[in-house]
Amino acid sequence: MVSELRSKRIADRIHEELSTLLLMETADPRLSNVNISKVRVDREISFANVYVSSLAGSPEADEILAGLQHAGGYLRSELARRVELRHFPRLRFYWDPSPEHADRIEQLLASLDISDEPGSDMEESSLHDDDIE
């Protein structure tokens, strides 16, 4: 087992190299707009869980994950060549819905009307009450 700090450093390096591979050296059109959200390596360095998202959103998730599975052997061998480890972890790909959730929250916040805030009415009424006394 390795320390938590070493696992994080390995995950960061895999994240960096995998992002470069997907951007520069992958010809599969399914992987053209893929973003690597996060990489987590377990303490035994057996598996690297790669969380991905895309601008296309969830409707394309299955196709993107299939493309990553198809390219998994190539990606792992290229990463093993670039990141020097005794045993390179197996890659597991997961869809990350976090960007979509963040967009939805932003839309909901934007749809709120600021003038309907309860605090703004109370401040005005308290000013009028002070004027009466």
C-alpha positions in Angstrom: 0.0 0.0 0.0 1.1 3.5 -0.7 0.4 6.7 1.2 -2.6 8.8 0.5 -0.4 11.6 -0.8 1.4 9.3 -3.2 -2.0 8.0 -4.5 -3.1 11.6 -5.1 0.1 12.5 -6.9 -0.3 9.4 -9.2 -3.9 10.3 -9.8 -3.0 13.9 -10.7 -0.3 12.6 -13.1 -2.7 10.2 -14.8 -5.3 13.0 -15.0 -2.8 15.2 -16.8 -1.5 12.6 -19.2 -4.9 11.2 -20.0 -6.3 14.6 -20.8 -3.4 15.2 -23.2 -3.9 11.8 -24.8 -7.6 12.4 -25.3 -7.1 15.9 -26.7 -4.1 15.2 -29.0 -3.8 11.6 -29.9 -7.3 9.9 -29.9 -9.0 9.7 -33.3 -12.3 8.3 -32.0 -15.0 10.9 -32.7 -17.0 9.7 -29.6 -14.1 11.1 -27.5 -13.8 14.5 -29.1 -15.5 16.6 -26.3 -14.6 14.5 -23.3 -13.5 16.2 -20.1 -11.7 14.3 -17.3 -13.4 15.5 -14.1 -11.4 13.5 -11.6 -9.1 10.5 -11.3 -8.9 8.4 -8.1 -6.3 5.7 -7.5 -6.8 3.2 -4.8 -4.2 2.6 -2.2 -2.9 -0.6 -3.8 -2.6 1.1 -7.2 -4.7 -1.6 -8.7 -7.4 0.6 -10.2 -7.7 4.1 -11.4 -11.3 5.3 -11.4 -11.6 8.0 -14.1 -14.7 10.3 -13.9 -15.6 11.9 -17.2 -18.2 14.4 -18.5 -18.9 16.1 -21.8 -20.5 19.2 -23.1 -23.0 17.0 -24.9 -24.4 15.9 -21.5 -26.0 12.7 -20.3 -27.6 11.7 -23.6 -24.1 10.9 -25.0 -22.9 9.2 -21.8 -23.3 5.6 -22.9 -21.6 6.3 -26.2 -18.7 8.1 -24.6 -18.2 5.4 -22.0 -18.3 2.7 -24.8 -15.7 4.7 -26.7 -13.5 4.9 -23.6 -13.9 1.2 -22.9 -12.9 0.5 -26.5 -9.8 2.7 -26.3 -9.0 1.5 -22.7 -6.2 -0.8 -23.7 -4.5 1.8 -25.9 -4.9 4.5 -23.2 -3.5 2.2 -20.5 -0.5 1.2 -22.5 0.3 4.8 -23.4 -0.2 6.0 -19.9 2.1 3.2 -18.6 4.8 4.4 -21.0 4.5 8.0 -19.8 3.9 7.5 -16.1 6.7 5.3 -14.6 5.1 2.8 -12.2 6.1 -0.8 -11.5 2.5 -1.9 -12.1 0.1 0.4 -13.9 -3.5 0.4 -12.6 -6.4 -0.8 -14.7 -8.6 2.0 -15.9 -12.3 2.1 -15.0 -14.4 4.9 -16.5 -17.5 6.4 -14.9 -19.9 9.2 -15.9 -19.7 12.3 -13.7 -23.0 14.2 -13.6 -21.6 17.0 -11.5 -21.3 19.6 -14.3 -24.9 19.0 -15.3 -26.1 19.4 -11.7 -24.1 22.6 -11.4 -25.7 24.0 -14.6 -29.2 23.1 -13.3 -28.5 24.8 -10.0 -27.3 27.9 -11.8 -30.4 27.9 -14.0 -32.6 27.7 -10.9 -30.8 30.5 -9.2 -31.0 32.7 -12.3 -34.7 32.1 -12.5 -35.3 33.4 -9.0 -36.5 37.0 -9.0 -34.4 39.1 -6.6 -37.1 41.6 -6.0 -39.3 38.9 -4.5 -36.9 38.3 -1.6 -38.6 38.4 1.8 -35.8 40.4 3.4 -36.3 43.4 1.1 -39.9 43.9 2.1 -39.1 43.7 5.8 -36.4 46.3 5.6 -38.8 48.7 3.9 -41.6 48.1 6.4 -39.3 48.5 9.4 -38.2 51.9 8.0 -41.8 53.0 7.8 -42.5 51.8 11.4 -39.6 53.9 12.7 -40.9 56.9 10.9 -44.3 56.6 12.6 -42.9 56.6 16.2 
